[in-house]
Amino acid sequence: MLRPFVLKSVLKYETEFSKLAYYSNSLVTSEEDHCRQFQQGLQDDIRNLLVPLDILEYGMLVERARLVEIDQEKSQKR
């Protein structure tokens, strides 16, 4: 499981996750499993907002995670 020691952007994490998932097809057998594994590696503040939504489509999950990240970045600049 990818748990970043250094905070990574969602897009960087997604790129890394996808590369590793390619080699571990036997561990991630369904899109739902793929989503769950991806969520586990997200930063806590992003993951906590996404888990209750129960998004089971990987592309949608990545997009929503990115939107949360953008919103958080905007909030910090205020």
GUKE-735964 format. One record per residue: x, y, z negated of N, C-alpha, C, O in turn; residue number from 1; chain. Coordinates in nm, 4 decimals, m for minus. Each point is the difference from the previous one (the first is absolute). Example, Ala and Ser with C-alpha at 12.3 -4.5 7.8 and 13.67 -1.06 7.14 Angstrom:
// GUKE-735964
+----------+----------+----------+----------+----------+----------+----------+----------+----------+----------+----------+----------+------+-------+
:   n.east :  n.north :     n.up :  ca.east : ca.north :    ca.up :   c.east :  c.north :     c.up :   o.east :  o.north :     o.up : tinu : marfi :
+----------+----------+----------+----------+----------+----------+----------+----------+----------+----------+----------+----------+------+-------+
:   1.3190 :  m0.5690 :  m0.7800 :  m0.0890 :   0.1190 :   0.0000 :   0.0900 :   0.1200 :   0.0000 :   0.1036 :  m0.0019 :  m0.0665 :    1 :     A :
:  m0.1386 :   0.1069 :   0.1385 :   0.0820 :   0.1190 :  m0.0060 :  m0.0770 :   0.1090 :  m0.0730 :   0.0509 :   0.1108 :  m0.0169 :    2 :     A :
+----------+----------+----------+----------+----------+----------+----------+----------+----------+----------+----------+----------+------+-------+
This chain:
// GUKE-735964
+----------+----------+----------+----------+----------+----------+----------+----------+----------+----------+----------+----------+------+-------+
:   n.east :  n.north :     n.up :  ca.east : ca.north :    ca.up :   c.east :  c.north :     c.up :   o.east :  o.north :     o.up : tinu : marfi :
+----------+----------+----------+----------+----------+----------+----------+----------+----------+----------+----------+----------+------+-------+
:   0.0844 :  m0.1175 :   0.0000 :  m0.0844 :   0.1175 :   0.0000 :   0.0888 :   0.1235 :   0.0000 :   0.1001 :   0.0063 :  m0.0714 :    1 :     A :
:  m0.1377 :   0.0905 :   0.1515 :   0.0740 :   0.1253 :   0.0066 :  m0.0503 :   0.0952 :  m0.1064 :  m0.1099 :   0.0540 :   0.0120 :    2 :     A :
:   0.1877 :  m0.0330 :  m0.1142 :  m0.0332 :   0.1030 :  m0.0997 :   0.1131 :   0.0996 :   0.0056 :   0.1103 :  m0.0287 :  m0.0466 :    3 :     A :
:  m0.1353 :   0.1438 :   0.1020 :   0.1090 :   0.0953 :   0.0179 :   0.0537 :   0.0533 :  m0.1317 :  m0.0759 :   0.0421 :  m0.0873 :    4 :     A :
:   0.2085 :  m0.0444 :   0.0744 :   0.0631 :   0.0617 :  m0.1166 :   0.0069 :   0.1506 :   0.0226 :  m0.0109 :   0.0788 :  m0.0939 :    5 :     A :
:   0.0290 :  m0.0409 :   0.2179 :  m0.0021 :   0.1401 :   0.0392 :  m0.1341 :   0.0210 :   0.0691 :  m0.0409 :  m0.0815 :   0.0826 :    6 :     A :
:  m0.0266 :   0.1893 :  m0.1157 :  m0.1298 :   0.0258 :   0.0603 :   0.0151 :   0.0160 :   0.1506 :   0.0801 :   0.0802 :   0.0479 :    7 :     A :
:  m0.1580 :  m0.1576 :   0.0250 :   0.0039 :   0.0042 :   0.1454 :  m0.1322 :   0.0534 :   0.0507 :  m0.1037 :  m0.0129 :  m0.0651 :    8 :     A :
:   0.1095 :   0.0728 :   0.1816 :  m0.1251 :   0.0427 :   0.0613 :  m0.0771 :  m0.1245 :   0.0423 :   0.0576 :  m0.1072 :   0.0181 :    9 :     A :
:  m0.1861 :   0.1230 :  m0.0031 :  m0.0841 :  m0.1119 :   0.0435 :   0.0482 :  m0.0519 :   0.1353 :   0.0058 :  m0.1212 :   0.0210 :   10 :     A :
:   0.0285 :   0.2104 :   0.0697 :   0.0428 :  m0.0438 :   0.1329 :   0.1313 :  m0.0787 :  m0.0044 :   0.0151 :  m0.0994 :   0.0710 :   11 :     A :
:   0.0790 :   0.1434 :  m0.1538 :   0.1251 :  m0.0752 :  m0.0144 :  m0.0275 :  m0.1367 :  m0.0623 :   0.0543 :  m0.1012 :   0.0444 :   12 :     A :
:  m0.1378 :   0.0987 :  m0.1460 :  m0.0342 :  m0.1267 :  m0.0652 :  m0.0708 :  m0.0923 :   0.0978 :   0.0290 :  m0.1196 :   0.0032 :   13 :     A :
:  m0.1217 :   0.1727 :   0.0768 :  m0.0744 :  m0.0821 :   0.0955 :   0.0939 :  m0.0599 :   0.1032 :  m0.0157 :  m0.1161 :   0.0378 :   14 :     A :
:   0.1127 :   0.1932 :   0.0082 :   0.0971 :  m0.0504 :   0.0979 :   0.0800 :  m0.1152 :  m0.0584 :   0.0172 :  m0.1036 :   0.0643 :   15 :     A :
:   0.0315 :   0.1221 :  m0.1862 :   0.0760 :  m0.1056 :  m0.0678 :  m0.0868 :  m0.1238 :  m0.0244 :   0.0426 :  m0.1129 :   0.0243 :   16 :     A :
:  m0.1622 :   0.1358 :  m0.0718 :  m0.0927 :  m0.1095 :  m0.0295 :  m0.0290 :  m0.0811 :   0.1263 :   0.0006 :  m0.1231 :  m0.0033 :   17 :     A :
:  m0.0259 :   0.1915 :   0.1135 :  m0.0323 :  m0.0687 :   0.1254 :   0.1168 :  m0.0842 :   0.0489 :  m0.0191 :  m0.1115 :   0.0486 :   18 :     A :
:   0.1403 :   0.1651 :  m0.0615 :   0.1183 :  m0.0771 :   0.0411 :   0.0127 :  m0.1282 :  m0.0814 :   0.0243 :  m0.1075 :   0.0549 :   19 :     A :
:  m0.0409 :   0.1199 :  m0.1854 :   0.0128 :  m0.1180 :  m0.0855 :  m0.1175 :  m0.0964 :   0.0176 :   0.0185 :  m0.1216 :  m0.0052 :   20 :     A :
:  m0.1378 :   0.1746 :   0.0256 :  m0.1178 :  m0.0852 :   0.0175 :   0.0124 :  m0.0843 :   0.1262 :  m0.0525 :  m0.1113 :   0.0053 :   21 :     A :
:   0.1205 :   0.1620 :   0.0951 :   0.0207 :  m0.0744 :   0.1237 :   0.0704 :  m0.1323 :  m0.0287 :  m0.0302 :  m0.1014 :   0.0628 :   22 :     A :
:   0.1233 :   0.1023 :  m0.1569 :   0.0777 :  m0.1192 :  m0.0325 :  m0.0657 :  m0.0874 :  m0.1063 :   0.0480 :  m0.1101 :  m0.0273 :   23 :     A :
:  m0.1558 :   0.1567 :  m0.0325 :  m0.0643 :  m0.0775 :  m0.1057 :  m0.1462 :  m0.0297 :   0.0336 :  m0.0874 :   0.0107 :  m0.0860 :   24 :     A :
:   0.0618 :  m0.0477 :   0.2098 :  m0.1370 :  m0.0280 :   0.0428 :  m0.0678 :  m0.1061 :  m0.0848 :  m0.1216 :   0.0048 :  m0.0184 :   25 :     A :
:   0.1966 :  m0.0996 :  m0.0330 :  m0.0604 :  m0.1061 :  m0.0806 :  m0.0473 :   0.0513 :  m0.1359 :  m0.0877 :  m0.0610 :  m0.0612 :   26 :     A :
:   0.1437 :   0.1713 :   0.0132 :  m0.0397 :   0.0554 :  m0.1289 :  m0.1205 :   0.0920 :   0.0116 :  m0.0773 :   0.0148 :  m0.0946 :   27 :     A :
:   0.0621 :   0.0462 :   0.2099 :  m0.1106 :   0.0925 :   0.0226 :  m0.0829 :  m0.0572 :   0.1149 :   0.0288 :   0.0242 :   0.1172 :   28 :     A :
:  m0.1311 :  m0.0997 :  m0.1527 :  m0.0720 :  m0.0768 :   0.1013 :  m0.1231 :   0.0696 :   0.0549 :  m0.0470 :  m0.0364 :   0.1077 :   29 :     A :
:  m0.0059 :   0.1334 :  m0.1764 :  m0.1199 :   0.0685 :   0.0482 :   0.0206 :   0.1512 :  m0.0102 :   0.0906 :   0.0469 :  m0.0690 :   30 :     A :
:  m0.1744 :   0.0271 :   0.1374 :   0.0102 :   0.1453 :  m0.0074 :  m0.0287 :   0.0489 :  m0.1417 :   0.0587 :   0.0980 :  m0.0458 :   31 :     A :
:  m0.1490 :  m0.1667 :  m0.0229 :  m0.0295 :   0.0365 :  m0.1390 :   0.1240 :  m0.0173 :  m0.0872 :   0.0313 :   0.0869 :  m0.0813 :   32 :     A :
:   0.0398 :  m0.1993 :   0.0979 :   0.1244 :  m0.0219 :  m0.0750 :   0.1036 :   0.1066 :   0.0353 :   0.0715 :   0.0503 :  m0.0866 :   33 :     A :
:  m0.0649 :  m0.0176 :   0.2135 :   0.0931 :   0.1026 :   0.0480 :  m0.0293 :   0.1324 :  m0.0712 :   0.0921 :   0.0685 :  m0.0446 :   34 :     A :
:  m0.2186 :  m0.0333 :   0.0342 :  m0.0401 :   0.1233 :  m0.0686 :   0.0361 :  m0.0047 :  m0.1477 :   0.0536 :   0.0967 :  m0.0541 :   35 :     A :
:  m0.0822 :  m0.2066 :  m0.0099 :   0.0294 :  m0.0122 :  m0.1444 :   0.1499 :   0.0127 :  m0.0261 :   0.0417 :   0.0687 :  m0.0933 :   36 :     A :
:   0.0391 :  m0.1353 :   0.1762 :   0.1446 :   0.0078 :  m0.0170 :   0.0494 :   0.1426 :   0.0223 :   0.0848 :   0.0493 :  m0.0745 :   37 :     A :
:  m0.1375 :   0.0162 :   0.1763 :   0.0392 :   0.1386 :   0.0285 :  m0.0355 :   0.0905 :  m0.1168 :   0.0814 :   0.0827 :  m0.0410 :   38 :     A :
:  m0.2008 :  m0.0970 :  m0.0125 :  m0.0441 :   0.0834 :  m0.1129 :   0.0919 :  m0.0153 :  m0.1198 :   0.0299 :   0.0977 :  m0.0687 :   39 :     A :
:   0.0152 :  m0.2199 :   0.0434 :   0.0831 :  m0.0246 :  m0.1173 :   0.1306 :   0.0781 :   0.0030 :   0.0562 :   0.0300 :  m0.1053 :   40 :     A :
:  m0.0071 :   0.0034 :   0.2239 :   0.1260 :   0.0709 :   0.0103 :  m0.0132 :   0.1513 :   0.0058 :   0.1001 :   0.0716 :   0.0001 :   41 :     A :
:  m0.2228 :  m0.0233 :   0.0047 :  m0.0203 :   0.1451 :   0.0051 :   0.0316 :   0.0645 :  m0.1342 :  m0.0036 :  m0.0657 :  m0.1041 :   42 :     A :
:   0.0344 :   0.1936 :   0.1074 :   0.0195 :   0.0746 :  m0.1244 :  m0.1293 :  m0.0092 :  m0.0814 :  m0.1098 :  m0.0008 :   0.0555 :   43 :     A :
:   0.1247 :  m0.0059 :  m0.1856 :  m0.1158 :  m0.0197 :  m0.0886 :  m0.1114 :   0.1017 :   0.0225 :  m0.1175 :  m0.0366 :   0.0037 :   44 :     A :
:   0.1531 :   0.1630 :   0.0113 :  m0.1028 :   0.1022 :   0.0139 :  m0.0791 :  m0.0151 :   0.1292 :  m0.1183 :   0.0337 :   0.0039 :   45 :     A :
:   0.1808 :  m0.0832 :   0.1008 :  m0.0710 :  m0.0249 :   0.1262 :  m0.0806 :  m0.1283 :  m0.0105 :  m0.1169 :  m0.0041 :   0.0383 :   46 :     A :
:   0.1797 :  m0.1007 :  m0.0904 :  m0.0680 :  m0.1298 :  m0.0120 :  m0.1261 :   0.0107 :  m0.0866 :  m0.1034 :  m0.0582 :   0.0328 :   47 :     A :
:   0.1125 :   0.1321 :  m0.1426 :  m0.1147 :   0.0109 :  m0.0905 :  m0.1215 :   0.0636 :   0.0658 :  m0.1133 :  m0.0273 :  m0.0395 :   48 :     A :
:   0.1356 :   0.1112 :   0.1387 :  m0.1119 :   0.0610 :   0.0717 :  m0.0557 :  m0.0912 :   0.1095 :  m0.1170 :   0.0115 :   0.0364 :   49 :     A :
:   0.1997 :  m0.1014 :   0.0160 :  m0.0422 :  m0.0838 :   0.1124 :  m0.0614 :  m0.1335 :  m0.0412 :  m0.0919 :  m0.0482 :   0.0662 :   50 :     A :
:   0.1403 :  m0.0114 :  m0.1724 :  m0.0481 :  m0.1328 :  m0.0399 :  m0.1524 :  m0.0046 :  m0.0179 :  m0.0624 :  m0.0951 :   0.0471 :   51 :     A :
:   0.0004 :   0.1928 :  m0.1127 :  m0.1454 :  m0.0068 :  m0.0166 :  m0.0776 :   0.0059 :   0.1320 :  m0.1161 :  m0.0407 :   0.0055 :   52 :     A :
:   0.1794 :   0.0909 :   0.1002 :  m0.0679 :   0.0093 :   0.1291 :  m0.0108 :  m0.1351 :   0.0702 :  m0.0816 :  m0.0165 :   0.0907 :   53 :     A :
:   0.1632 :  m0.0798 :  m0.1319 :  m0.0027 :  m0.1365 :   0.0534 :   0.0074 :  m0.0014 :   0.1527 :  m0.0820 :  m0.0631 :   0.0666 :   54 :     A :
:   0.1806 :   0.1331 :  m0.0129 :   0.0201 :   0.0060 :   0.1445 :   0.0675 :  m0.1293 :   0.0451 :   0.1067 :  m0.0358 :  m0.0500 :   55 :     A :
:  m0.1695 :  m0.0340 :   0.1449 :   0.0498 :  m0.1295 :   0.0441 :   0.0566 :   0.0016 :   0.1412 :   0.0379 :  m0.1043 :   0.0532 :   56 :     A :
:  m0.0323 :   0.2216 :   0.0070 :   0.0588 :   0.0146 :   0.1336 :   0.1330 :   0.0731 :  m0.0165 :   0.0042 :   0.1127 :  m0.0494 :   57 :     A :
:   0.1033 :  m0.1774 :   0.0907 :   0.1345 :   0.0511 :  m0.0259 :   0.0225 :   0.1405 :   0.0565 :   0.0502 :   0.0871 :  m0.0710 :   58 :     A :
:  m0.0856 :  m0.0642 :   0.1949 :   0.0200 :   0.1306 :   0.0612 :  m0.0731 :   0.1102 :  m0.0753 :   0.0532 :   0.1093 :  m0.0193 :   59 :     A :
:  m0.1749 :  m0.1388 :  m0.0227 :  m0.0793 :   0.0965 :  m0.0758 :   0.0648 :   0.0260 :  m0.1364 :   0.0027 :   0.1140 :  m0.0463 :   60 :     A :
:   0.0482 :  m0.2167 :  m0.0166 :   0.0653 :   0.0150 :  m0.1301 :   0.1225 :   0.0902 :   0.0109 :   0.0201 :   0.0884 :  m0.0833 :   61 :     A :
:   0.0607 :  m0.1106 :   0.1851 :   0.1198 :   0.0824 :   0.0190 :  m0.0404 :   0.1452 :   0.0236 :   0.0594 :   0.0914 :  m0.0572 :   62 :     A :
:  m0.1600 :  m0.0702 :   0.1413 :  m0.0465 :   0.1354 :   0.0287 :  m0.0521 :   0.0691 :  m0.1262 :   0.0318 :   0.1162 :  m0.0250 :   63 :     A :
:  m0.1113 :  m0.1873 :  m0.0539 :  m0.0529 :   0.0591 :  m0.1240 :   0.1119 :   0.0300 :  m0.0986 :  m0.0027 :   0.1030 :  m0.0674 :   64 :     A :
:   0.1014 :  m0.1922 :   0.0583 :   0.1137 :   0.0235 :  m0.0898 :   0.0747 :   0.1252 :   0.0437 :   0.0419 :   0.0802 :  m0.0834 :   65 :     A :
:  m0.0256 :  m0.0636 :   0.2128 :   0.0686 :   0.1186 :   0.0521 :  m0.0800 :   0.1266 :  m0.0309 :   0.0583 :   0.1022 :  m0.0364 :   66 :     A :
:  m0.1908 :  m0.1077 :   0.0503 :  m0.0844 :   0.1150 :  m0.0305 :   0.0080 :   0.0383 :  m0.1478 :   0.0039 :   0.1183 :  m0.0339 :   67 :     A :
:  m0.0015 :  m0.2185 :  m0.0534 :   0.0147 :   0.0269 :  m0.1436 :   0.1341 :   0.0666 :  m0.0259 :   0.0087 :   0.0960 :  m0.0764 :   68 :     A :
:   0.0949 :  m0.1467 :   0.1397 :   0.1336 :   0.0565 :  m0.0177 :   0.0038 :   0.1465 :   0.0464 :   0.0566 :   0.0851 :  m0.0687 :   69 :     A :
:  m0.1155 :  m0.0561 :   0.1828 :  m0.0040 :   0.1371 :   0.0516 :  m0.0752 :   0.0906 :  m0.0969 :   0.0435 :   0.1118 :  m0.0278 :   70 :     A :
:  m0.1557 :  m0.1601 :  m0.0229 :  m0.0780 :   0.0783 :  m0.0967 :   0.0810 :   0.0285 :  m0.1261 :  m0.0035 :   0.1115 :  m0.0519 :   71 :     A :
:   0.0752 :  m0.2100 :   0.0032 :   0.0819 :   0.0190 :  m0.1189 :   0.1121 :   0.1005 :   0.0247 :   0.0320 :   0.0809 :  m0.0870 :   72 :     A :
:   0.0271 :  m0.0864 :   0.2060 :   0.1060 :   0.0946 :   0.0333 :  m0.0558 :   0.1438 :   0.0044 :   0.0641 :   0.0938 :  m0.0476 :   73 :     A :
:  m0.1822 :  m0.0788 :   0.1045 :  m0.0625 :   0.1327 :   0.0052 :  m0.0322 :   0.0495 :  m0.1399 :   0.0184 :   0.1181 :  m0.0293 :   74 :     A :
:  m0.0657 :  m0.2059 :  m0.0570 :  m0.0348 :   0.0383 :  m0.1363 :   0.1226 :   0.0448 :  m0.0781 :  m0.0085 :   0.0925 :  m0.0808 :   75 :     A :
:   0.1218 :  m0.1565 :   0.1037 :   0.1228 :   0.0362 :  m0.0712 :   0.0545 :   0.1352 :   0.0439 :   0.0684 :   0.0675 :  m0.0769 :   76 :     A :
:  m0.0982 :  m0.0278 :   0.1999 :   0.0475 :   0.1280 :   0.0515 :  m0.0805 :   0.1174 :  m0.0519 :   0.0450 :   0.1142 :   0.0089 :   77 :     A :
:  m0.1629 :  m0.1399 :  m0.0627 :  m0.0853 :   0.1074 :  m0.0514 :   0.0481 :   0.0526 :  m0.1318 :  m0.0613 :   0.0907 :  m0.0563 :   78 :     A :
+----------+----------+----------+----------+----------+----------+----------+----------+----------+----------+----------+----------+------+-------+
